[in-house]
Every structure is written in structure tokens, then in C-alpha cells.
Amino acid sequence: MIDIKVGIVIMSGVEDGTTIKCSTTKGDGTVSANSWTLTIGRAEDCDLRLQTDTYISRLHAKLHYVNGQWWLEDCESRNGTFITMTNDFFKDTRVRRMIPLELGQLFRIGRTWLRLE
């Protein structure tokens, strides 16, 4: 198994500054032939559990790593998933389908801002 690692930094709220580290060798997420998927939400079985934000759905979003590229997908959450476009820090865009996500790019789940490292 190839070891893929990622850190997700919480950029707002009571857990501001916390880094959640995930790795395929630790058994985080779901690994398939060509991808790795991490779930984000309030549910106990989510890989990234963000239980302090009541605007986050039980299964809110997924991060996918496919062929060296990160992707962000909203899971039909009530309060949406958003990204900040790299050319306009003050405007966030709602995620309506699976979209590419770059390292360092900010994204919001509920009211919590996160950054992929």
C-alpha cells in the first residue's frame, strides 16, 4: 500500500489552529485501486469529525485523492460546502459537484474554515 498523508488545519471556531493528520497507513479513510476518500461531518464514523459546529451535517462532505489530485465533494449537506477561489480571498463559491482542491486552499464546511496541507 502506498502511504498517502494529509493534514487538515481547522482555521476557525473553538478548534482554530488544530491540525488533523490522516494517513492511508494508519487506516484513515477508504482506499480503493486508484483513490483515497476521507469523510467530513459530525457523525462518529466520519474520518474528520467536526462536532462543535452545529451547521455541519452528519455526513457533510468528502475529500478524494485521485491520481495525485485532491477533490472536494459536498454530500448534499443542508448548509453547504464552499471554497475560496485563489484569486479572490473575499469571495467563497458553493461546491455543487466534485471540484479540484489545491494544497493551501481554504474551504468551508458549515461555519468552519479548513485548509488542506
N, C-alpha and C positions, 0 to 999 in steps of 0.2 A: 504494500500500500504506500502510495506517495503521501508524504507529510505536508499538508497544507495548513498554514497558520494564519490567523487574522486577529486583530484587536479592534474592538468597537468601543469608542470612547463616548461616554454619556456627557453631553455638553450643556445640560440644563437640569433644573429640578434639584431635589434633595440629594441625588446621587451624582451631581455635577463633578466631573473630573475622574470618575471611576472608569477603569478600563476593564472590559470583559474580554478575556482571551479564550479563543476557541481553536481547536486543532483536530484534524482528522485522526491522528494517532491517539488522542485522548478519548475518542469515540463520540465527539460532538457532532451533531447534525446527522444527515443522511448522505451516505456516499453511494453513488452508482458508477457505472462504467466510465462516464466522462464528466461527471458533475458532483458537486458537494452543495447541499442545501441546509441552511440554518433557519429555524423558525423564530419569529419575534412576537411576543404577546404577553398577556397576563397569566395564561394557563400554566399549571405546574409542569406540563410536559414540553413547554417551549424551550428551545436552546438558549435564547436570550429572554429571560423573564424580567419584565419591567412592571412590577406590581404596584408601584407607588403612583402611577399615572392612571387615573380613572377614565381617561379618554382613550385608552388603549384597549382594543378588543382582545378576547381570549386568544384567538389566532389572528394577528393583525397583518403581518407581512412576512415575506421570506427573502432571504439573501441567497443568491445562487452564484456559485463559482463554476464557470463552464469554459473550458479551453483557455484558461489564463485571463478571463474577463469576469468581473463582478457584475451582477444584475440584481435589481431591486424589484420586487413584485408586491403589490397590495393584494390582500386576501379578502376583498370585498368588505373592508372594515367600515364601521359607521362614521368615524371621524377622519378617515383618510390618511394617506401616506404622501409625503411631499419631499421634493428635493430642492436644493438651492442651486441654481444654474451658476456655473463657474464665472460667467461674465456679468452677473448681476446678483450680488450678495443679498440685496434687499428684496428680492422677489423670489418666492418659492412657487414651485409648479407641482400640481397634483399628479401622482402616479396613477395612470389609468390602465396600464398594461405593464409587462415586464420591460424595464428600461436599463441601459447600461449605467453603472455607477463607478466612478473613478476613486482611487485611494485619495483620502483627504477631503472628499466631497461631503458636505453636510446633507443630512436627510432627517425628516421629522416623522415620528411615529406618535400619533395622538398629539400631546403637547411637549413631548420630549425630543430634543435635538440630539442627534448622534453623528459620529464621524467614523468612517472606515479607515483603519491604519494598516 
